[in-house]
Amino acid sequence: MSIDFKAKKAAQKITEYLHADSTLMLEDGRLIATFFGKNVIFSQDATSAIINEVDAGLFAPITKDFIIKIPVYIDTLANILDIESSYLNGTLMSIEIIDSTIYKLEKAHKLNEGRIFFPLFAYCGEVMRQLTAGEWVIEQKTLEEIKAVELEKQMLGNMIRHNEGKYNIFIHSKNGEKYDPYGLIQRELIRGFKKYSLLSKIKSELGIID
């Protein structure tokens, strides 16, 4: 498809967010993204939404400084869910509140899964860390893991948040157990939230029995 109107190269972070080969910004506010040699034109509204989400800084790959950003992600989660920050106190009760709020948003078709992913992952990971007296650990990926993410992107596209970049992040408990809050939240977003499913999954992951 040839482009007959004026366009300029879009910011690199937009290209990375869309997992596109390249992106162009049109004078009229629309965006053109190229995927595997084919062009897709985003409307002005869709382009505006993409720019807002990219500017929010929630889609960067995991980096070495992720851990120091966790308080910012937690504040962002409170804002997204429109709940008091004091409710996010590191307890299972707080997960129950989050569960209920997310379920209501999803039922009302108001849940922006892309926007909520990193804040939710950061907070749930922090709860798991506190409950296990553990610590966040960032590990460099192997070549095989990087290739696996690329294959996942080809299969699932932008339906989910892919863990791109060079690093994985886990919770290592005081007892030597290793937990993956990133994978836990990713699976919940793929399957769709059910009432109190997040609380159930975290308790199951940590071996907590009522």
C-alpha positions in Angstrom: 0.0 0.0 0.0 1.5 3.3 -1.0 1.3 6.4 1.2 0.3 9.5 -0.8 0.0 12.0 2.1 2.6 13.6 4.3 4.0 11.5 7.2 6.9 11.4 9.5 8.5 8.7 11.5 6.8 8.0 14.8 8.6 7.8 18.1 10.5 4.5 18.6 8.7 3.7 21.8 5.4 3.7 19.8 6.9 1.2 17.4 8.1 -1.0 20.3 4.7 -0.8 22.1 2.9 -2.1 19.0 5.6 -4.6 18.2 5.6 -3.2 14.7 8.4 -3.2 12.1 8.0 0.5 11.7 5.5 3.3 12.3 4.6 6.6 10.7 2.6 9.5 12.1 0.3 11.3 9.6 -0.4 15.0 9.6 -4.1 14.4 10.3 -3.3 12.6 13.6 -3.6 9.0 12.4 -0.9 6.4 12.7 0.4 3.8 10.2 2.1 0.7 11.5 3.8 -1.9 9.4 3.6 -5.6 10.5 5.4 -8.2 8.4 5.3 -5.9 5.3 1.6 -4.9 5.6 0.4 -1.5 6.7 -2.3 -0.9 9.3 -3.9 2.6 9.7 -5.1 3.5 13.2 -7.9 6.1 13.5 -7.2 9.4 15.3 -8.9 8.1 18.4 -7.0 4.9 18.4 -3.7 6.7 17.8 -4.5 9.1 20.7 -5.1 6.2 23.0 -1.9 4.5 22.0 0.1 7.7 22.6 -1.5 8.2 26.0 -0.7 4.7 27.1 2.9 4.9 25.9 3.4 8.2 27.6 2.1 6.7 30.8 5.3 4.7 30.9 3.5 1.4 31.7 4.8 -0.7 28.8 8.6 -0.6 29.0 10.3 -4.0 29.2 11.5 -5.1 32.6 14.8 -3.3 33.4 17.3 -3.4 36.2 15.6 -0.4 37.9 12.1 -2.0 37.9 12.2 -2.6 41.6 12.7 1.1 42.5 9.6 1.9 40.4 7.3 -0.4 42.3 5.9 2.4 44.5 5.0 4.4 41.4 3.2 1.4 39.9 1.3 0.8 43.1 0.1 4.4 43.2 -0.9 4.0 39.5 -2.9 0.9 40.4 -4.9 2.8 43.0 -5.6 5.6 40.4 -6.7 3.1 37.7 -9.0 1.3 40.1 -10.2 4.5 41.8 -9.5 3.2 45.3 -7.7 4.7 48.3 -4.0 4.0 48.3 -4.4 3.0 52.0 -6.3 -0.1 50.8 -3.1 -1.4 49.1 -1.5 -2.4 52.3 0.2 -5.6 51.3 -2.4 -8.0 52.6 -4.6 -10.7 51.1 -7.6 -8.6 52.0 -6.2 -5.9 49.6 -6.1 -8.5 46.9 -9.8 -9.3 47.6 -10.6 -5.6 47.1 -8.6 -5.5 43.9 -10.3 -8.7 42.7 -13.8 -7.3 43.3 -13.0 -4.0 41.6 -11.4 -5.5 38.5 -14.3 -8.0 38.2 -16.8 -5.1 38.1 -14.7 -3.2 35.6 -14.5 -6.2 33.3 -18.2 -6.9 33.5 -18.8 -3.3 32.6 -16.3 -3.6 29.7 -14.2 -0.8 31.3 -11.0 -2.8 32.0 -8.0 -1.7 30.1 -5.8 -4.8 30.4 -2.8 -3.2 28.8 -2.8 -0.2 31.1 -3.4 -2.2 34.3 -0.9 -5.0 33.7 2.4 -3.6 35.1 0.7 -1.9 38.1 -1.2 -5.1 39.0 1.9 -7.3 38.5 4.0 -5.0 40.6 1.5 -4.9 43.5 0.7 -8.6 43.5 4.4 -9.4 43.4 4.9 -7.0 46.4 2.2 -8.8 48.3 3.7 -12.2 47.5 7.1 -10.8 48.6 5.8 -9.6 52.0 3.9 -12.8 52.7 6.9 -15.0 52.0 9.5 -12.7 53.6 11.2 -12.8 50.2 12.9 -10.4 47.8 12.6 -9.3 44.2 15.3 -10.9 42.0 16.0 -9.8 38.5 17.8 -12.3 36.3 19.2 -12.0 32.8 17.4 -14.1 30.2 19.0 -16.9 28.3 19.0 -16.8 24.5 16.4 -19.6 24.5 14.1 -17.5 26.7 14.4 -14.5 24.4 13.6 -16.7 21.4 10.6 -18.1 23.2 9.2 -14.5 23.8 9.6 -13.8 20.1 7.7 -16.9 19.2 5.0 -15.9 21.7 4.7 -12.5 20.0 4.2 -14.2 16.6 1.5 -16.5 18.0 -0.4 -14.0 20.2 0.4 -10.6 18.8 -0.7 -7.7 21.1 -3.4 -9.7 22.9 -1.1 -10.0 25.9 1.8 -8.1 27.5 5.0 -9.9 26.5 8.0 -9.9 28.8 10.5 -8.3 26.3 13.9 -7.1 27.1 16.8 -8.9 28.6 15.5 -9.7 32.1 13.1 -11.9 34.0 11.9 -11.0 37.5 10.8 -13.3 40.3 10.1 -13.4 44.0 12.6 -15.5 46.0 11.1 -16.4 49.3 12.9 -16.7 52.6 12.5 -20.5 52.4 14.1 -20.6 48.9 10.9 -20.9 46.9 10.7 -19.0 43.5 7.5 -17.3 42.5 6.6 -15.7 39.1 4.0 -12.9 39.6 4.5 -11.7 36.1 3.4 -15.1 34.6 0.5 -15.3 37.1 -1.0 -11.9 36.1 -0.4 -12.6 32.4 -2.3 -15.9 32.6 -5.2 -14.2 34.4 -5.5 -11.5 31.7 -5.5 -14.1 29.0 -8.2 -16.2 30.6 -10.3 -13.3 31.8 -10.9 -12.3 35.4 -13.5 -14.2 37.4 -14.7 -13.0 40.8 -11.9 -13.5 43.3 -9.8 -15.5 40.9 -6.8 -13.4 41.5 -7.0 -14.0 45.3 -7.4 -17.7 44.7 -4.4 -17.9 42.3 -2.1 -16.1 44.7 -3.1 -18.2 47.7 -2.7 -21.4 45.6 0.7 -20.2 44.3 1.9 -19.5 47.9 0.4 -22.7 49.3 -2.0 -20.8 51.6 -4.9 -23.0 52.8 -8.0 -21.4 54.5 
